[in-house]
Amino acid sequence: MTFRRRALAGVLALALGACNGGTDNSGVPSELEEVSGATDEAVAGTPLAEPLVVKVATGSGAGVEGIRLEWSVTNGGGTLQFPTTETDDDGISENGYTVGAAGGENRVRVRIAGNAEIEAVEFVITAPVAGGGGGGGGGGGQPTQ
C-alpha cells in the first residue's frame, strides 16, 4: 500500500512538473502586445524619433522568436520602413514610421501573419501639420537682405 501511494505521488509530481504550474512555455504565440510607440507625436511628413515596438508572447508572457508580422498604414498616408518584420529571441519586433504629409491622426496596424485568432495592435500617432503653428511674428520665415 505504501509503495502504491509513493508511486502515485511520483506520477502526480511529474505531471505537475510537466504542466509547469500552469505556465505556458510551449513557444506558441497567444498574444501580440504594444511595447512602445502608440502615443508618439511627430510633425507631418517626418519620421518618428523612436520605432513602433511590439512583443509576441506565450500565455505566460515569454517572448516567441521568429514570428512574422505584417504592418500596414490604416489612416494618415504615412510610410512604414518595412511591410513585414520578424520577432527577435525576446519576441520583440520594431518598425520605423514616417508620418503622413497631411498631418492629423495616423494609424498603423500590426498583426501576426497568417493568424486571425490573435488580435492585432493598432498604433495612433498624432501629427500636427508642419509649420502650421500660426505664431504670427518673425517675418514669415523670409530671409533678411
Secondary structure, 3 states (H helix, E strand, C coil): CHHHHHHHHHHHHHHHHHHHHHCCCCCCCCEEEEEECCCCECCCCCECCCCEEEEEECCCCCECCCCEEEEEEEECCCEECCCEEECCCCCEEEECEECCCCCEEEEEEEEECCCCCCCCEEEEEEECCCCCCCCCCCHHHCCCC
